[in-house]
Amino acid sequence: MPWSLGKLVFSASVVAGGGCTVAYYLIQKAFTKTSYYQLALEQLHSHPEALEALGAPLNVHCLHLIDRANFVDIVNAQLKIPVSGPKAEGHLHVSSSRDAPFQRYCGKVGGNGAAGELSDGNNPDSHFHL
C-alpha cells in the first residue's frame, strides 16, 4: 500500500534530522581527536592558575560548530573550547598553525605551536595565557 504524502514527508524529515544529528556528533568527535585540541587541553590541565580559577575536576563541553570563532583550514586552526569547573566556566581560545599543509601541529606555546587563552564567561577581565 503506498504511503500518503504526509507520512512520506514525516518519514523523510525524521531520517534527515537523524542523519544531521549523527553527522554533527561525528564532527564533534573528530575535533576532539585532533592534535591541536589535545595539546590545548594538556596545557590547560598543566596550568595551576587556570585550574585554581575553574576548580577541579574540569569539564570540557562540545564545540559550537556554527560559531565563527571555530575555524580550521589546511594550515591554521582556531577553536573556542567551552570548559567549566565547580567554581567557574569559560572558553579556552586555541590558535595553532603549522609550517606546511601536511605536517603535524607542534606543541610550542606561541610561534608555530598551540597557544591558548582561557577567558571566564562571567568576568571578561580574567584571562589566563597558557
C-alpha positions in Angstrom: 0.0 0.0 0.0 1.6 3.4 -1.0 2.4 5.9 1.7 0.4 9.1 1.9 2.2 12.3 1.2 2.0 13.3 4.9 3.6 10.0 6.1 6.3 10.3 3.4 7.2 13.9 4.3 7.3 13.0 8.0 9.4 9.9 7.5 11.9 11.9 5.3 12.2 14.6 7.8 12.9 12.1 10.6 15.6 10.4 8.6 17.1 13.7 7.5 17.1 15.1 11.1 18.6 11.9 12.4 21.3 12.0 9.7 22.2 15.6 10.6 22.4 14.7 14.3 24.7 11.8 13.6 26.9 13.9 11.3 27.1 16.7 14.0 28.2 14.2 16.6 30.8 12.6 14.4 32.3 16.0 13.6 32.4 16.8 17.3 34.3 13.5 17.9 36.7 14.2 15.0 37.6 17.6 16.6 38.4 16.0 20.0 40.9 13.7 18.4 43.0 16.4 16.6 46.4 17.3 17.9 45.8 21.0 18.4 42.7 20.2 20.5 44.6 17.6 22.6 47.6 19.9 23.1 45.4 22.8 24.2 43.7 20.6 26.8 47.0 19.3 28.0 48.3 22.8 28.5 45.1 23.7 30.4 45.4 20.7 32.7 49.0 21.7 33.5 48.3 25.4 34.2 47.8 25.7 38.0 46.4 29.3 37.9 43.6 28.3 35.4 42.9 25.1 37.4 42.6 27.1 40.6 40.2 29.6 39.0 38.0 26.9 37.4 38.3 24.3 40.1 38.8 20.6 39.7 37.5 18.5 38.0 37.4 20.2 34.7 34.5 19.5 32.3 35.1 20.0 28.6 31.9 20.7 26.6 31.1 20.2 23.0 32.3 22.8 20.5 29.7 25.1 18.9 30.3 24.2 15.3 28.3 27.1 14.0 30.4 29.7 16.0 32.6 31.7 13.7 35.4 31.6 16.3 35.9 27.9 15.4 37.8 27.8 12.1 40.1 25.1 10.7 41.9 25.1 7.4 44.8 23.2 6.0 47.5 25.3 7.9 45.7 27.2 10.7 43.3 26.2 13.4 41.3 28.4 15.8 38.9 27.0 18.3 36.9 28.2 21.3 36.5 25.2 23.6 33.9 25.6 26.3 35.3 24.4 29.7 33.9 24.5 33.2 34.6 23.6 36.7 32.9 23.8 40.1 34.0 27.4 40.6 33.7 29.0 37.1 33.2 28.4 33.4 34.8 29.9 30.4 36.3 29.3 26.9 39.7 28.0 26.0 40.7 30.0 22.9 43.1 28.0 20.8 45.2 29.3 17.9 47.5 26.8 16.2 49.4 26.7 13.0 51.9 24.6 11.1 54.6 25.4 8.5 53.4 23.1 5.7 49.9 21.7 5.0 50.6 18.0 5.8 52.9 18.4 8.8 51.8 17.9 12.4 50.9 20.7 14.6 53.7 21.2 17.1 53.1 21.8 20.8 55.0 25.0 21.4 53.3 28.0 23.0 53.2 30.8 20.6 55.1 30.8 17.3 54.0 27.8 15.2 52.6 25.9 18.1 49.4 25.8 20.0 48.7 28.9 22.1 45.7 29.1 24.4 43.9 31.7 26.4 41.2 31.0 28.9 38.6 33.6 29.4 36.0 33.5 32.2 32.5 33.8 30.8 31.3 35.8 33.9 34.3 38.1 34.3 35.7 39.2 30.9 38.7 40.7 32.6 40.1 37.4 33.9 42.3 35.9 31.2 45.0 33.3 31.6 47.6 32.9 28.9 48.7 29.3 28.7 
